[in-house]
């Protein structure tokens, strides 16, 4: 029987609530602008006549306990609800049980990158840069359409034989027709990516100042382009998933053994097929963003056969031995893709070469974090921005290692 006194203590703020049956299984996940009012409404309803009300009545006959997770905004509750429904698959949730996810802006990593809106699944998404997620595909399409006026790009899934309508409208520079070179086109794409990753307040203020200056000098065509960018940015800001800030974020870094948020993070992974073509990767993030100029890849030299632990030890050792020998700056945090064994191997390499660096490992699926400071792994809240950043760094290291491994396999097949 649900404790109604417990419900009265729920906060009057956004969040996600969990309905549980007698066995403790989650049978329903819902979102709320006010957790207190929304959950209380289940017990203050008049008997409904509609079929939807009957479904709710049936569900409530199974409910024995209700708990919640508080978040800062309604948008955060919406995204967390979708994530938890896909994780727990509660039997009374219907609409979000499928593999639907929130849309991203996708920039492929091809010679001439394509830009489009997609969802986080499929092989193509694993080989692309994603910006988002956002909460409305229709408004996101509108924003991207506006951005094309300033940053023309190709969006065709396959290069057409004839110029497309977007080329005629000046929204695509025509890489499929050889109308633009690779270097110039990639400069446009890099400018678009910079626009999507800059801090909102700084970007808005800068664009506004530049637009006003152009208007004062009667350069109206250039000012109109900046006006378009401001319009697109306002849409993206309204759709963007709001990160959690403040005490929770700082507390999570402290739980991981750091005194403050790290500015530079380096992450490692290895990839091989039955021990063959074994490689390692290291990616670098600076202030939460990929710093691709400092990515490194390694061919495994000293390990024979399948031994991921030894491979991690070799790659980490080579990286920090070189930094120490060349008196280069060290990262604020090292992340290893793996579990306790991978962490132990990496820590061994660090002990051998001397740098006392904060280091953690994150295991896939359960997303548990091993710190080496406690016997059990740490489970951060799924909504934690700290966890999300660590996941992003880990996923990028995995992608970079796998890409290099596949490249070497292809080269070997061509040589045979």
Secondary structure, 3 states (H helix, E strand, C coil): CCCHHHHHCCCCCCEEEEEECCCCCEEEEEEECCHHHHHHHCCCCCCCCCHHHHHHHHHHCCCCEEEEEECCCHHHHHHHHHHHHHHHCCCCCCCCCCCCCCEEEEEECCCCCEEEEEECCCHHHHCEEEEECECCHHHHHHHHHHHHHHCCCECCCCCCCCCCHHHHCCCCCCHHHCCCCHHHHHHHHHHHHHHHHCCHHHHHHHHHHHHHHHHHCCCHHHHHHHHHHHHHHHHHHHHECCCCCCHHHHHHHHHCCCCCCCCEEEEEEEEEECCEEEEEEEEEEECCEECHHHCEEEECCCCCCCCHHHHHHHHHHHHHHHHHHCCCCCCCEEEEECCHHHHHHHHHHHHHHCCCCCEEEECCCCCCEECCCCCCCECCCCCCHHHHHHHHHHHHHHHHHHHHHHHHHHHHHHHC
